[in-house]
C-alpha cells in the first residue's frame, strides 16, 4: 500500500478543497463516516460502487497520517 497517496486528491474547485478519492466526488470523510457508522468495506463499496478496496485503505491511511502530526505546545 505504498502508493496510497496517489489515490487521495485535493482540488480547490472540488468538494470545497476537501480530500477526495481519485478525483471522484467521494470525500475521505464520507468513507470515514460510513465506517464509523459500522459499515464494512464491502458494504461501502456496495453503496459507492466507484470505490475500490484500496481507496478505503488509502482513506484510512490518510486520516492516520493527518492525526499523527505533531501539534506545537507552548509552555
C-alpha positions as a LaTeX table, in Angstrom:
\begin{tabular}{lrrr}
\hline
Residue & $x$ (\AA) & $y$ (\AA) & $z$ (\AA) \\
\hline
Unk1 & 0.00 & 0.00 & 0.00 \\
Unk2 & 2.96 & 2.26 & $-0.65$ \\
Unk3 & 1.21 & 4.39 & $-3.27$ \\
Unk4 & $-1.87$ & 5.27 & $-1.22$ \\
Unk5 & $-1.08$ & 8.98 & $-1.65$ \\
Unk6 & $-1.84$ & 8.72 & $-5.37$ \\
Unk7 & $-5.44$ & 7.79 & $-4.54$ \\
Unk8 & $-6.05$ & 10.94 & $-2.48$ \\
Unk9 & $-6.67$ & 14.11 & $-4.48$ \\
Unk10 & $-7.20$ & 17.65 & $-3.28$ \\
Unk11 & $-8.66$ & 20.12 & $-5.74$ \\
Unk12 & $-9.78$ & 23.57 & $-4.52$ \\
Unk13 & $-12.57$ & 23.53 & $-7.13$ \\
Unk14 & $-13.99$ & 20.19 & $-5.99$ \\
Unk15 & $-15.79$ & 19.46 & $-2.73$ \\
Unk16 & $-14.53$ & 22.68 & $-1.19$ \\
Unk17 & $-10.93$ & 21.53 & $-1.42$ \\
Unk18 & $-11.53$ & 18.58 & 0.88 \\
Unk19 & $-9.52$ & 15.42 & 0.20 \\
Unk20 & $-11.29$ & 13.07 & $-2.23$ \\
Unk21 & $-10.65$ & 9.69 & $-3.75$ \\
Unk22 & $-9.06$ & 9.61 & $-7.23$ \\
Unk23 & $-10.67$ & 12.86 & $-8.36$ \\
Unk24 & $-14.15$ & 11.48 & $-7.68$ \\
Unk25 & $-16.60$ & 13.47 & $-5.61$ \\
Unk26 & $-16.24$ & 10.93 & $-2.82$ \\
Unk27 & $-14.55$ & 12.60 & 0.12 \\
Unk28 & $-12.27$ & 10.85 & 2.56 \\
Unk29 & $-14.61$ & 11.97 & 5.34 \\
Unk30 & $-17.53$ & 10.23 & 3.58 \\
Unk31 & $-15.68$ & 6.92 & 3.81 \\
Unk32 & $-14.68$ & 7.52 & 7.43 \\
Unk33 & $-18.25$ & 8.44 & 8.39 \\
Unk34 & $-19.59$ & 5.26 & 6.79 \\
Unk35 & $-17.01$ & 3.18 & 8.64 \\
Unk36 & $-17.83$ & 4.97 & 11.91 \\
Unk37 & $-21.50$ & 4.11 & 11.30 \\
Unk38 & $-20.49$ & 0.45 & 11.25 \\
Unk39 & $-20.41$ & $-0.34$ & 7.54 \\
Unk40 & $-17.81$ & $-2.82$ & 6.34 \\
Unk41 & $-15.56$ & $-2.17$ & 3.37 \\
Unk42 & $-17.77$ & $-4.42$ & 1.26 \\
Unk43 & $-20.89$ & $-2.51$ & 2.26 \\
Unk44 & $-19.22$ & 0.82 & 1.48 \\
Unk45 & $-18.23$ & $-0.40$ & $-1.97$ \\
Unk46 & $-21.80$ & $-1.61$ & $-2.47$ \\
Unk47 & $-23.07$ & 1.89 & $-1.57$ \\
Unk48 & $-20.36$ & 3.65 & $-3.63$ \\
Unk49 & $-19.53$ & 1.27 & $-6.50$ \\
Unk50 & $-16.87$ & 3.59 & $-7.97$ \\
Unk51 & $-14.70$ & 2.84 & $-4.95$ \\
Unk52 & $-12.12$ & 0.09 & $-4.74$ \\
Unk53 & $-10.90$ & $-1.57$ & $-1.56$ \\
Unk54 & $-7.56$ & 0.21 & $-1.98$ \\
Unk55 & $-9.43$ & 3.55 & $-1.88$ \\
Unk56 & $-10.84$ & 2.70 & 1.53 \\
Unk57 & $-7.41$ & 1.73 & 2.80 \\
Unk58 & $-5.99$ & 4.96 & 1.39 \\
Unk59 & $-8.66$ & 6.99 & 3.21 \\
Unk60 & $-7.75$ & 5.29 & 6.48 \\
Unk61 & $-4.04$ & 5.82 & 5.91 \\
Unk62 & $-4.63$ & 9.49 & 5.03 \\
Unk63 & $-6.62$ & 10.02 & 8.23 \\
Unk64 & $-3.97$ & 8.22 & 10.25 \\
Unk65 & $-1.21$ & 10.40 & 8.80 \\
Unk66 & $-3.19$ & 13.60 & 9.47 \\
Unk67 & $-3.86$ & 12.63 & 13.07 \\
Unk68 & $-0.24$ & 11.69 & 13.65 \\
Unk69 & 1.10 & 15.21 & 13.03 \\
Unk70 & 2.76 & 16.96 & 15.94 \\
Unk71 & 0.89 & 19.86 & 17.45 \\
Unk72 & 3.14 & 22.63 & 18.80 \\
Unk73 & 2.69 & 23.19 & 22.50 \\
Unk74 & 3.62 & 26.50 & 24.06 \\
Unk75 & 4.99 & 26.36 & 27.57 \\
\hline
\end{tabular}
